[in-house]
Amino acid sequence: MSAHTLLAESGCHIQANCGFPAPGLNSFNFKPIFSVGSFDFTKPMLLAIICMLLVVGFFWAAFNKPKLVPGKLQLVGEIGYTFVAKSIAREVIGKKGDKYVPFLTSIFFFVWLMNIMSIIPLAQFPVASRFAFPVALAALVFITYMYLTFKKNGFRGGVKNLVWIEGLPKPLVPLIVLLEFIQNVITRPFTLAVRLWANMFAGHMLIVMFSVATWYLLTPSFFAAIAGGSFVLAAGMTAFEVLIQFLQAYIFTLLASIYISGALEEGH
């Protein structure tokens, strides 16, 4: 159970002489909704499934029976699809990126929805702040990157694409090959996952901190004024987090398209 939930249930305020229950990792842990053997189905898993169903359901409803003159739902779907196609795929990959737009669109809206869950009543939790979810998405992008690299260039060309740079002095070749391998095979998927996770983790922690502080300081005394300041900060952080949620979905998708573009290029 999260710290702010415990605080609300206990009625703990500063004048009650109870210590401030600073939120920590407990704000990211949830009791299982149900368990099957050693498998626990938790709230973040449920939210991830809901996000997936929303993305699939929306685009199926928007494009299942497309019309020449689009209705409202189809129009919204076309705007979202066109945004990813023109602002990400075409800008990074070029015309050959058109075939990857459905993949990139799915990633963008799925990540965005998972992030938005932090400001949705009852949900109030960014799914991507649990590390396993960004890791799974980064693994999907990395597998796609590797598959396209070797499909486009063959085994030898794929290895060359990943680790080789033309024109290097011979003494530097072993070092550069090692660094390129670390960058393209190890660092890329790791940083892709960590960037999304860290931003969602930190943002949620700040919102919880100021929300808990607002409740803790909310008394009839002069502390109420301080609680008001904490509430303003919580509201401001929430508004700022809305922007960060969109930007992180955009950056994640942009990096995925950069990796796809690199996989489609000849070895350098």
C-alpha positions as CSV (number, residue, x, y, z in Angstrom):
1,M,0.0,0.0,0.0
2,S,1.4,3.5,-0.9
3,A,2.4,6.0,1.7
4,H,-0.3,8.5,0.8
5,T,-3.0,5.9,1.2
6,L,-1.7,4.9,4.7
7,L,-1.6,8.6,5.6
8,A,-5.2,9.3,4.6
9,E,-6.5,6.2,6.4
10,S,-4.6,7.0,9.6
11,G,-5.6,10.7,9.7
12,C,-2.1,11.6,10.6
13,H,-1.3,15.4,10.7
14,I,1.6,17.4,12.0
15,Q,-0.3,18.5,15.2
16,A,-1.0,14.8,16.1
17,N,2.7,14.5,16.8
18,C,3.1,11.6,14.3
19,G,6.1,11.6,12.1
20,F,5.9,12.5,8.4
21,P,5.6,9.2,6.5
22,A,7.9,10.1,3.6
23,P,6.9,8.1,0.5
24,G,9.4,5.6,-0.8
25,L,9.5,2.4,-2.8
26,N,6.3,1.4,-1.0
27,S,4.5,3.8,-3.3
28,F,5.3,1.5,-6.2
29,N,4.2,-1.8,-4.5
30,F,0.7,-3.1,-4.6
31,K,-1.0,-6.1,-3.1
32,P,-1.9,-8.8,-5.6
33,I,-5.4,-8.6,-7.1
34,F,-5.2,-12.3,-7.3
35,S,-2.6,-15.0,-7.3
36,V,-2.1,-18.2,-9.3
37,G,0.6,-20.3,-7.7
38,S,3.7,-18.0,-7.4
39,F,2.3,-15.6,-10.0
40,D,0.8,-12.4,-8.6
41,F,-1.5,-10.3,-10.8
42,T,-1.1,-6.6,-9.6
43,K,-2.6,-3.2,-10.4
44,P,0.2,-2.2,-12.8
45,M,-0.4,-5.3,-14.8
46,L,-4.1,-4.6,-15.0
47,L,-3.4,-1.0,-16.1
48,A,-1.0,-2.2,-18.8
49,I,-3.7,-4.6,-20.1
50,I,-6.2,-1.8,-20.1
51,C,-3.8,0.5,-22.0
52,M,-3.2,-2.3,-24.6
53,L,-6.9,-2.8,-25.0
54,L,-7.6,0.9,-25.4
55,V,-4.9,1.3,-28.1
56,V,-6.1,-1.8,-30.0
57,G,-9.8,-1.0,-29.5
58,F,-9.5,2.6,-30.6
59,F,-7.5,2.0,-33.8
60,W,-9.7,-1.0,-34.7
61,A,-12.8,1.1,-34.2
62,A,-11.3,4.0,-36.1
63,F,-10.1,2.1,-39.2
64,N,-12.2,-1.1,-39.2
65,K,-14.5,0.5,-41.8
66,P,-12.6,3.5,-43.2
67,K,-14.6,6.1,-45.1
68,L,-13.6,8.6,-47.7
69,V,-15.1,11.3,-45.6
70,P,-13.9,10.3,-42.1
71,G,-16.1,10.4,-39.1
72,K,-14.9,11.9,-35.8
73,L,-13.2,8.7,-34.5
74,Q,-11.5,8.0,-37.8
75,L,-10.4,11.6,-38.0
76,V,-8.8,11.4,-34.6
77,G,-7.1,8.1,-35.5
78,E,-5.8,9.6,-38.8
79,I,-4.4,12.6,-36.9
80,G,-2.5,10.4,-34.4
81,Y,-1.3,8.1,-37.2
82,T,-0.2,11.0,-39.3
83,F,1.6,12.6,-36.4
84,V,3.8,9.6,-35.9
85,A,4.3,9.0,-39.6
86,K,5.4,12.6,-40.5
87,S,7.0,13.8,-37.3
88,I,8.9,10.6,-36.4
89,A,9.0,7.9,-39.1
90,R,9.4,10.1,-42.2
91,E,11.8,12.6,-40.4
92,V,14.1,9.8,-39.2
93,I,13.8,6.9,-41.6
94,G,12.5,8.5,-44.7
95,K,10.0,7.0,-47.2
96,K,11.2,3.5,-46.4
97,G,10.0,4.1,-42.9
98,D,6.3,4.0,-44.0
99,K,6.0,0.3,-43.5
100,Y,7.1,0.7,-39.8
101,V,4.6,3.4,-39.0
102,P,2.0,0.9,-37.5
103,F,4.7,-0.5,-35.2
104,L,5.9,3.0,-34.1
105,T,2.3,4.3,-33.7
106,S,1.5,1.3,-31.4
107,I,4.5,2.0,-29.3
108,F,3.9,5.7,-29.0
109,F,0.3,5.5,-27.9
110,F,0.8,2.5,-25.7
111,V,3.7,4.2,-23.8
112,W,1.7,7.5,-23.7
113,L,-1.3,5.8,-22.2
114,M,0.7,3.9,-19.6
115,N,2.2,7.3,-18.6
116,I,-1.2,9.1,-18.5
117,M,-2.5,6.5,-16.0
118,S,-0.7,8.5,-13.3
119,I,-3.3,11.3,-13.6
120,I,-6.4,9.2,-14.2
121,P,-8.7,8.9,-11.1
122,L,-8.6,5.4,-9.5
123,A,-5.6,4.4,-11.6
124,Q,-3.2,7.2,-10.4
125,F,-0.1,5.2,-11.2
126,P,2.3,5.5,-14.2
127,V,2.8,1.9,-15.4
128,A,6.2,2.7,-16.9
129,S,7.5,3.5,-13.4
130,R,7.7,-0.2,-12.8
131,F,11.0,-1.2,-14.5
132,A,9.7,-4.4,-16.0
133,F,7.4,-2.6,-18.4
134,P,10.1,-0.3,-20.0
135,V,12.4,-3.3,-20.1
136,A,9.9,-5.4,-22.1
137,L,9.3,-2.5,-24.5
138,A,13.0,-1.9,-25.0
139,A,13.5,-5.6,-25.6
140,L,10.8,-5.5,-28.3
141,V,12.5,-2.6,-30.0
142,F,16.0,-4.2,-29.6
143,I,14.8,-7.5,-31.1
144,T,13.3,-5.6,-34.0
145,Y,16.5,-3.6,-34.4
146,M,18.6,-6.8,-34.5
147,Y,16.2,-8.6,-36.8
148,L,16.2,-5.8,-39.4
149,T,20.0,-5.4,-39.1
150,F,20.7,-9.0,-40.1
151,K,17.8,-9.3,-42.5
152,K,19.0,-6.2,-44.4
153,N,22.7,-6.8,-44.3
154,G,23.1,-10.6,-43.8
155,F,25.2,-12.0,-41.0
156,R,28.5,-10.6,-42.0
157,G,27.1,-7.2,-43.0
158,G,25.0,-7.1,-39.9
159,V,28.0,-7.6,-37.7
160,K,29.8,-5.0,-39.7
161,N,26.9,-2.6,-39.2
162,L,27.0,-3.1,-35.5
163,V,30.7,-2.9,-34.7
164,W,32.7,-1.7,-37.7
165,I,33.8,1.8,-38.7
166,E,35.8,2.3,-41.9
167,G,39.1,4.1,-42.1
168,L,40.3,3.5,-38.6
169,P,44.0,3.2,-37.8
170,K,44.7,-0.5,-37.2
171,P,45.9,-0.1,-33.5
172,L,42.5,1.4,-32.7
173,V,40.4,-1.2,-34.4
174,P,40.0,-3.6,-31.4
175,L,39.1,-0.8,-29.0
176,I,36.6,0.8,-31.3
177,V,35.0,-2.6,-32.2
178,L,34.6,-3.2,-28.4
179,L,33.1,0.2,-27.8
180,E,30.7,-0.1,-30.8
181,F,29.6,-3.5,-29.5
182,I,28.9,-2.1,-26.0
183,Q,27.1,0.9,-27.4
184,N,24.9,-0.9,-30.0
185,V,24.3,-4.2,-28.3
186,I,24.3,-3.5,-24.5
187,T,23.9,0.2,-23.9
188,R,21.1,1.0,-26.4
189,P,18.4,-1.3,-24.9
190,F,19.5,-0.5,-21.4
191,T,19.4,3.3,-21.8
192,L,16.1,3.1,-23.7
193,A,14.5,1.3,-20.8
194,V,16.1,3.4,-18.0
195,R,15.3,6.8,-19.6
196,L,11.5,6.1,-19.7
197,W,11.5,4.3,-16.3
198,A,13.5,7.0,-14.4
199,N,11.4,9.9,-15.7
200,M,8.1,8.2,-14.7
201,F,9.5,7.0,-11.4
202,A,10.8,10.4,-10.4
203,G,7.7,12.3,-11.5
204,H,5.4,10.0,-9.6
205,M,7.6,10.2,-6.5
206,L,7.5,14.0,-6.6
207,I,3.7,14.2,-7.0
208,V,3.2,11.7,-4.1
209,M,5.6,13.6,-1.9
210,F,3.8,16.9,-2.3
211,S,0.4,15.2,-2.0
212,V,1.4,13.6,1.3
213,A,2.9,16.8,2.6
214,T,-0.4,18.7,1.8
215,W,-2.4,16.2,3.8
216,Y,0.1,16.1,6.6
217,L,0.2,19.9,7.0
218,L,-3.5,20.4,6.6
219,T,-4.6,21.7,10.1
220,P,-6.6,24.6,11.4
221,S,-3.4,26.3,12.5
222,F,-0.9,28.4,10.4
223,F,0.4,25.1,8.9
224,A,-2.7,25.3,6.6
225,A,-1.0,28.0,4.6
226,I,2.1,25.8,4.1
227,A,-0.2,23.0,3.1
228,G,-1.7,25.3,0.5
229,G,1.7,25.9,-0.9
230,S,2.4,22.2,-1.0
231,F,-0.9,21.7,-2.8
232,V,0.0,24.3,-5.4
233,L,3.3,22.5,-6.0
234,A,1.5,19.1,-6.3
235,A,-0.9,20.6,-8.9
236,G,2.0,22.2,-10.7
237,M,4.0,19.0,-10.8
238,T,1.0,17.2,-12.1
239,A,0.6,19.7,-14.9
240,F,4.3,19.4,-15.7
241,E,4.1,15.6,-15.6
242,V,1.4,15.7,-18.3
243,L,4.0,17.3,-20.6
244,I,6.7,14.8,-19.5
245,Q,4.4,11.9,-20.2
246,F,3.9,13.0,-23.8
247,L,7.6,13.8,-24.3
248,Q,8.8,10.4,-22.9
249,A,6.4,8.6,-25.3
250,Y,7.7,10.7,-28.2
251,I,11.4,10.2,-27.2
252,F,11.0,6.5,-26.8
253,T,9.3,6.2,-30.2
254,L,11.9,8.6,-31.8
255,L,14.8,6.4,-30.5
256,A,13.0,3.3,-31.8
257,S,12.8,4.8,-35.2
258,I,16.5,5.8,-35.0
259,Y,17.4,2.2,-34.3
260,I,15.3,1.0,-37.2
261,S,17.0,3.6,-39.5
262,G,20.4,2.4,-38.4
263,A,19.4,-1.2,-39.0
264,L,18.4,-0.4,-42.6
265,E,21.7,1.4,-43.4
266,E,24.7,-0.3,-44.8
267,G,27.6,-1.1,-42.5
268,H,29.7,2.0,-41.9
